[in-house]
Amino acid sequence: MNHPILSRIPILRRFIDERFLEHRRRSTSVAGFTSAFAAIALFEYRYFKNHIWSWDLLAVAITFIAVKLFMRLWYWFKD
């Protein structure tokens, strides 16, 4: 196993493998997208239904978009 955490802490090799790390990465990605889309949907609902501009939900949506684009560029230039 070539994961840096597993090489520093040998006892984890017994319990953690590449599949575990890949499943953790995928589940975190799905959770992030789901949370961002829920924030966007709630922002749109409040705006169109109640005519309330929710700055907190807009900030969550913009943060998600900014982080996603930054990480995409980071990996594009680093790989």
N, C-alpha and C positions, 0 to 999 in steps of 0.2 A: 504494500500500500504506500502510495507516494504522497498522501495528504500530510501537510506539516504538523497538524495537531496529533495525528496518529504516530508520527515518528518521534515526537517529544514525550508522549505519554503512552508507553508500550501497552499498558493494561487495557487501554481503550480498543486495541486491535481485536480483542476477544469479543467485544460487544458491537463494534461499529465497523461497517464495511462501506464500499463505494455505493452500493444500492441505498443504504441508509442516508448517506450524504446527498445523493442525487434526489431522493424522495424529500428530504428536508428542504433542498433548494427549490424544487418544484412547488411544494406546498406553500412555502413562503412567498413565491412569486404569485401564485393563484390568490393567496390571501391579500396580498398588496393590491392586485388588480381589482379584486372584488370590493375591497374597502374604498378604493378610489372611485369606482363606478357607483357605489352606494352614495358616496359624498356628492358626486356630480348629480345623480338622480334626485337626491334630497334637495340640493341647491336649486335645481330646475323646478321641482315641485313647489318649493316655497316661493320661488320667483313668479311662476306662472299662475299658481293657485291663489296665493295670499299677497302677491306683489311686495314681497319682502326680499331685500338684497342681503343674503347671509354672507358676510365677509369671512366668517370662520370656515364655512364649507368651501367657499371659493379659494381660500388660502390652502386648504387641504388638497383640492384638485390641482391647483397650480404647482404646489410642492411636488405632488406625484409626477406631473408632467415634466417639471424641471429636472428632477432626479433621474427619471427614466431617460430623458434625452442626454443628460450629462454622462450617465453610465454607458449609454450606447456609444457616444463619442469617445469616451475613455477607452473602452474595450476595442473600438475600431482603430485607434491610434496605437494602442499598446500591444495588440496581437498581430 
